């Protein structure tokens, strides 16, 4: 069956609604997930390159996440990875 399974998409949206606000609040006083740039940023960051399009959600309301992701994307090696 073509397309995305609606149940899986609904579950992903529920998880996003639960965890994006948490991640956004954590970004409030830090440039990166745990403070300095670490492997954690590189584990989570790439999901924000594709997930908003795939799951049809907008990260714009989460200003701290958007700013963090832009900091990652500004790294010269980000597009090479």
PyMOL commands that set and color helices and strands:
alter all, ss='L'
color gray80, all
select helices_A, chain A and resi 6-27+39-44+47-55+63-73
alter helices_A, ss='H'
color red, helices_A
deselect
rebuild
show_as cartoon
